[in-house]
């Protein structure tokens, strides 16, 4: 089931079902491209038609942001809960059956620390490789990844770069599941702390991050612009 918000089709799905979809893709040797848009990404897609096309072509589009959930309340088909990309990945890790995973993105220091922390936290994951997000030779990276034959490729290059990179090269890659995870490697590494549970439950994770990272203020302006665009479309 899907619901449309500013011409972006979101899957109405709970985290357990989304996780099972990833596992099914691996078990059935199928490609599954996952996009995790928040209001900022939706607003970028209003002008970036290539990004909009890529998102709407994905196999799974989950609501990573309370703004998406709120906007869906104006639709007949509503999203009950946000499914943050970070939470989906963590849930998948907890259910992994020794699936092979590759980390791509961020800095070498961050990604190696993220790899170490996740291997310590989840005993049933098999992180077969990792590479930072600063490279010029795409074919070389693709060859390195394919030699390791991962089941899952996590790409943390920031939106929309990560979505465009996955879309362009996913058919050349041996991986089955592809997820653009933004800054999740920073959280996995411990460099950035997740908001306390109470902030997450109240839908105020964005506010907590703003307190901790005031430089994000200008990026946060995407949320009121997003809600204004939703209301304008609804009542125009």
C-alpha positions in Angstrom: 0.0 0.0 0.0 1.3 3.5 -0.9 0.4 7.1 -0.2 1.4 10.1 -2.2 3.0 13.2 -0.6 4.1 16.0 -3.0 4.3 13.5 -5.8 6.5 11.1 -3.9 5.0 7.6 -3.4 5.6 6.3 0.2 5.1 2.8 1.3 2.7 2.5 4.2 4.6 -0.2 6.1 5.7 -1.1 9.6 9.4 -1.7 10.5 9.0 -5.4 10.9 7.4 -5.8 7.5 10.0 -3.6 5.9 12.8 -5.6 7.5 11.2 -8.8 6.2 11.1 -7.4 2.7 14.9 -7.0 2.8 15.4 -10.5 4.0 13.0 -11.9 1.3 15.0 -10.1 -1.3 18.2 -11.7 -0.1 16.7 -15.1 0.2 15.1 -14.9 -3.2 18.2 -13.4 -4.9 16.3 -10.3 -5.9 17.3 -6.6 -6.1 15.7 -4.3 -3.6 16.5 -0.5 -3.7 15.4 1.3 -0.5 15.1 5.1 -0.2 14.5 6.8 3.1 13.2 10.3 2.3 12.6 13.0 5.0 10.9 16.3 4.3 14.3 17.9 3.2 14.7 15.2 0.6 11.1 15.5 -0.6 11.6 19.3 -1.0 14.8 18.7 -3.0 12.9 16.3 -5.2 10.4 19.0 -6.1 13.1 20.7 -8.2 15.3 17.8 -8.9 13.2 15.8 -11.2 15.9 13.1 -11.6 15.8 12.5 -7.9 12.0 12.3 -7.9 12.1 9.7 -10.7 14.7 7.7 -8.8 12.7 7.7 -5.5 9.5 6.7 -7.2 11.3 3.9 -9.0 12.6 2.4 -5.7 11.3 -0.9 -4.4 10.8 0.5 -0.9 10.3 4.1 0.1 9.9 4.6 3.9 8.9 7.7 5.8 12.1 8.9 7.6 10.8 11.9 9.3 7.8 12.9 11.5 7.0 15.6 8.9 6.2 12.8 6.4 3.9 11.1 8.9 2.1 14.4 9.7 1.7 15.2 6.0 0.1 11.8 5.3 -2.7 12.7 7.8 -4.3 14.8 4.9 -4.4 11.7 2.7 -7.0 8.9 2.7 -4.2 6.4 3.2 -2.2 7.5 6.2 1.3 6.5 7.6 1.0 5.5 11.2 4.6 5.5 12.2 7.9 6.8 10.7 10.5 4.1 9.8 13.8 5.8 10.2 16.5 4.5 7.9 18.8 4.0 10.9 16.2 2.0 12.8 15.5 -0.2 9.7 19.2 -1.0 9.4 19.5 -1.8 13.1 16.4 -4.0 13.0 17.8 -5.8 10.0 21.2 -6.3 11.8 19.3 -7.9 14.7 17.6 -10.4 12.4 20.6 -11.1 10.2 21.5 -14.7 9.4 25.2 -14.0 8.8 24.3 -12.0 5.7 27.2 -10.3 4.1 27.2 -6.5 4.4 29.4 -3.7 2.8 29.7 -0.2 4.2 30.3 2.6 1.6 30.5 6.3 2.6 31.7 8.8 5.2 35.4 9.0 6.2 37.7 6.1 6.7 37.9 6.7 10.4 34.2 6.9 10.9 33.3 3.9 8.7 35.9 1.7 10.4 34.7 2.6 13.8 31.1 2.1 12.7 32.1 -1.4 11.4 33.8 -2.2 14.7 30.9 -1.1 16.8 28.2 -2.9 14.8 30.2 -6.2 14.8 30.5 -5.9 18.6 26.8 -5.1 19.0 25.4 -7.7 16.6 27.1 -11.1 16.5 25.2 -12.5 13.5 26.3 -9.9 11.0 29.2 -10.3 8.6 30.6 -7.0 7.4 32.8 -8.1 4.6 34.1 -4.7 3.6 34.1 -1.0 3.9 35.3 2.0 1.9 35.0 5.7 2.5 32.9 7.9 0.3 35.7 9.8 -1.3 36.7 8.2 -4.5 36.9 9.1 -8.2 37.1 5.7 -9.9 33.6 4.2 -9.7 34.5 1.1 -11.7 37.3 0.2 -9.2 34.9 0.5 -6.3 32.3 -1.6 -8.0 34.9 -4.3 -8.7 36.1 -4.3 -5.1 32.5 -4.7 -3.9 31.7 -7.4 -6.4 34.7 -9.4 -5.4 33.3 -9.6 -1.9 29.8 -10.4 -3.2 27.8 -8.7 -0.4 24.1 -9.3 0.2 23.6 -5.7 1.4 25.2 -2.5 0.3 24.8 0.5 2.7 25.7 3.8 1.1 26.1 6.9 3.3 27.1 9.7 0.9 24.2 12.1 1.8 21.1 12.8 -0.3 20.7 13.0 -3.2 24.2 11.8 -4.1 23.7 8.4 -2.6 20.4 7.7 -4.3 21.7 8.8 -7.7 24.9 6.6 -7.2 22.9 3.5 -6.3 20.4 4.0 -9.1 23.2 4.4 -11.7 25.3 1.5 -10.6 23.0 -1.0 -8.9 22.6 -3.2 -12.0 26.4 -3.5 -12.1 26.7 -4.5 -8.5 26.3 -8.0 -7.1 24.5 -6.9 -4.0 20.8 -7.6 -3.5 19.7 -4.9 -1.1 20.8 -1.2 -1.5 20.0 1.4 1.1 21.0 5.1 1.2 21.5 5.8 4.8 22.7 9.4 5.0 24.6 10.1 8.2 23.8 6.8 9.9 27.5 5.8 9.9 28.2 8.8 12.1 25.6 7.4 14.6 27.0 3.8 14.3 30.5 5.1 15.0 29.3 6.9 18.1 30.4 10.3 16.8 26.8 11.5 16.8 24.3 10.3 19.5 20.7 9.4 18.7 18.1 11.4 20.4 16.7 10.0 23.7 13.8 7.7 23.2 11.3 10.2 24.6 12.3 12.7 21.8 11.9 9.9 19.2 8.5 8.9 20.4 7.2 12.5 20.5 8.5 13.1 17.0 11.0 15.7 18.2 14.2 14.0 17.2 14.8 16.9 14.7 14.6 19.4 17.6 17.1 17.4 19.7 19.5 17.3 16.7 19.1 21.1 16.3 20.0 21.6 19.9 23.1 19.5 19.6 24.0 20.8 16.1 22.9 24.4 15.8 24.6 24.7 12.4 21.7 22.5 11.1 19.3 25.4 11.5 19.2 26.3 7.8 18.6 22.7 6.8 15.8 22.5 9.4 14.0 25.2 7.5 13.0 22.5 5.0 10.4 21.2 7.5 8.2 24.3 7.7 8.6 24.8 3.9 7.6 21.2 3.4 4.5 21.4 5.6 3.5 24.7 3.9 3.8 23.0 0.4 1.7 20.1 1.6 -1.0 22.5 2.9 -0.9 24.6 -0.2 -1.4 21.6 -2.4 -4.2 20.2 -0.2 -6.2 23.4 -0.2 -5.4 24.9 -3.6 
